[in-house]
Amino acid sequence: MRLRVILQFVGFVVLLISLSMLLAVPFSLYYKDGTLGLFLACTGIGAAAGGLLILATRSKKTIVLNHREGMAIVTLSWVAACVTAALPFYLSGAIPSFTDCLFETMSGFTTTGASILEDIEALPKGLLFWRSLTHWLGGMGIILLSLAILPFLGVGGMQLYKAEVPGPTPDKLRPRIKDTALLLWTVYLLFTVLETILLYAGGMDFFNSLCHTFGTVATGGFSPKNASIGHYSSLYFHVVITVFMFLAGTNFALHYKLLQGSPGSYLRSSEFKYYLVLVLAVTGILTLSLWGSSGEEAGYSLRHGAFQAVTIVTTTGYVTADYEAWAPLAQVLLFICMFSGGMAGSTSGGIKTMRTLLLAKHNLRELKRLVHPRAVIPLKLDGRPVPESVLGGIWGFFLLFISLMVLAALILAALGMDFVTSFAAAIACIGNIGPGLGDVGPADNYAELPLAAKWTLTFCMLLGRLEIYTVIILLTPEFWRK
């Protein structure tokens, strides 16, 4: 473990996040909200801190990372990025408590969408843009962005790529990690531009179009409106955002293959077909439940059923309706869907459909073995055998995910939160979903939670985004031993 190397990489990330704040300057100038000086000052502070860290740890030797250094760099870089991003909120006084500032930026970068803001629309436009931009930067990945634009990070970059990209087996689209990162960010940028144009063409102003696009393609859920997407009654907006949430929850490697002229890649993917069937099944059940229990029209039920199905499965967290007022069946189904998540290689959180699909296949294989004890039944995905080491890793991740969720719920309950709120808040944060049930439902937020609860959930958000192992491994003594 070379501390100098780790701190150098962290310094570059702090510098990158600080310079990203300048993107909020045009909105500060256009809306004349008085945040211009704030963003220039925060950029200067962050850039100075990052620059000094780089200069203090620079080396003329070529840096080749090992796997332990890669995991340490990713975790510490994410923490440093969130602390840096919290500066505008804290120094402006818009969010007086640093705990709340860090909670909000951790929620942004991890694309959780859980908020402590009770009146979102009261914030200056510059701060609202920066809040949404944290989604976009964190959605595809801070380290992945660094790999795409900083050539020297390509040496040993595979260790960083594996530690940040979600899924049991990260896709490598090109032999060089820098090229893979650049391709993924290109597709990401293309979706961003396309959705922004569609929302703007439908009558949404440019600022809100861009902010809602950031929250959609990153499956984040931060909206500049208090009522989230429910602020808009437009069917057009709901359909566009639903479609792009679904696309953002799809493996971006499949989108790249589509651009390469291979649209059949979607239907050749067992995980995509499982993901599609899951979304359609949840949509159908929610639609029938809403239609039958509330007496709403079929079109209305389908519209809101589909939106909530996609937003929860993809862990986006946007809302168009208060689903806590729906029938118990709908609420239980949505709670179960919080564990799922979208596809591996997407911007969504949760366990991921690849893991749940492989676990289902494994259980089916065990049932067959009970009938045919001597049979050799290989486990395959898309026609290729799945190594037992991968399956063991998936079981380990699943058990760790559930165990940490239960532990977080117990901590929240010990702090005085009720049963439903404790479990809903725990899964909503470790699954990077945002809204849950109870006191953190779609019509509420996390503002009134105890201080210790906010720190617990802030840690849960980081765990969920970096897929647990990358963070937890740093807490084991063996990791730091030579």
Residue, then its C-alpha position, 0 to 999 in steps of 0.5 A: m500500500r503506497l499512501r503517496v500513490i493513493l493520495q495523488f489519485v485522490g488529489f486529481v479527483v478533488l481537482l476534477i470535481s472542483l473544476s466541474m463546479l464551473l459548469a454551474v457558473p453560466f446558470s448563476l449568471y443567467y438567473k442572477d442568483g448571487t452564487l457566482g462568487l460562491f462557485l468561483a471561491c469553492t472552485g478555488i478552494g477545491a482546486a488548491a487543495g487538490g493541486l497541493l495534494i498532487l504536488a506533494t505526492r508527485s513522482k517521476k516513476t510510472i505508476v502501476l496499481n495493485h488491486r488493494e491500491g485500486m480499491a483504496i483509491v476508489t473509496l477514498s476518492w468518492v469520499a473526497a469528491c462528496v466532501t468537496a462537492a458539499l462546499p457550495f451548500y455549506l458555505s452558502g448557508a443553504i444547508p447549514s449543517f455539514t452532516d446534511c450537506l454531506f448527506e445531500t452530496m453523497s446522495g447525489f454522487t451515489t445516485t440515491g436521490a434521498s434528500i434532506l431539503e424540505d423546500i427544494e425550489a427555494l434554492p438558487k438555480g446555481l445550487l440546484f444545477w450543481r445538485s443535479l450535476t452530482h448525479w450525472l457525474g456519479g452515475m457513470g462514475i467519477i473514476l470512470l470519468s477520470l480514466a476517460i479524460l486523464p491518459f496517465l490513469g490508464v496504467g493499472g486502470m483495470q484495478l480502478y475500473k473493477a472497483e467502481v463499475p457495478g456488476p459481478t463481471p464488468d464489461k470491457l469493450r476495448p483492450r485499453i481501459k481508457d478506450t472502454a471508459l471513453l466509449l461508455w461516457t460517449v453513450y452516456l452523453l448521447f442519451t443526455v443530449l437526446e433526452t434534454i432535447l426531447l423534454y425541451a421540445g415538449g415544453m419544459d424549459f432548458f434548465n429543468s430539462l437538463c436537471h431532470t435528464f441528469g437525474t434520469v440517465a444517472t437513475g438518480g432522482f434529484s428533481p429541482k421541483n418539490a413534487s418531483i415529476g409529479h409537478y408535471s401533469s404532461l403525459y409526454f414528459h412522463v413517457v419520455i422519462t419512463v423510457f429513458m429510466f428504462l434505458a439507463g437501467t440497461n447495460f450500457a454495453l448493449h447500447y454501444k452494440l446497438l450503435q455499432g449496428s447490432p440491435g439483436s444484442y438486446l434479445r441475445s442477452s438473457e439478463f435483458k430479457y429477464y429485466l424486461v419481463l420484470v418491468l412489464a410484470v410489475t407494471g401490469i400488477l401495479t396497473l391492475s392494483l391501482w385500477g381495481s382499488s382506487g377506481e381510476e381510469a385504465g389509462y391513468s393506472l397504466r401511466h402511473g403504474a408503469f412510471q413507478a415500476v420503472t423508477i423503483v426497479t431502476t432505483t431512480g427514485y422519481v415519483t409522479a404519485d404518492y404510492e403510500a396511498w395505494a393498495p397494500l399489494a402495490q406497496v409490498l410489490l414496490f418494496i420487494c422491487m427495491f432489492s432488484g435494481g437494473m442490469a449490471g453495467s447500468t447506472s442503477g443500484g440494487i442487487k442487479t438483475m444479473r445476480t438475481l437471475l443467476l441465483a434463480k438459475h442456481n436454485l433451479r439447478e439444485l432442485k434438478r440435482l435432488v432428482h438426479p444426484r449424479a447429473v453434471i448440470p453446468l450453469k450457463l448464461d447466454g450459452r456460456p458456462v458461469p464459473e463457480s467462483v463468480l457464483g460464489g461471489i454473487w452469493g457472498f454479495f447477496l448475503l452481505f447486502i442483506s446482512l448490512m441492510v438488516l444491520a442498518a435497519l437495527i441501528l435506525a430502530a435503536l435510534g427511535m425510528d419505527f419498523v417500516t421506516s427503519f427497513a425502508a430507509a435502509i434498503a432505500c439508501i443501500g440500494n441507492i433508491g431514494p424514497g422509501l416508505g413510512d417517514v421517508g416515503p415519496a411525500d416525505n424526506y430525510a430532514e427529520l432523521p436523527l444525526a446518527a441516522k443520517w451518518t449511518l445512511t450516508f455510509c449505506m449509500l456509499l456501500g451500495r454505489l461501490e457494491i459493498y466489497t470495495v468499501i468493506i474491505l478497507l475496514t479489515p485488518e488483512f487489507w492493510r497488512k504487508 
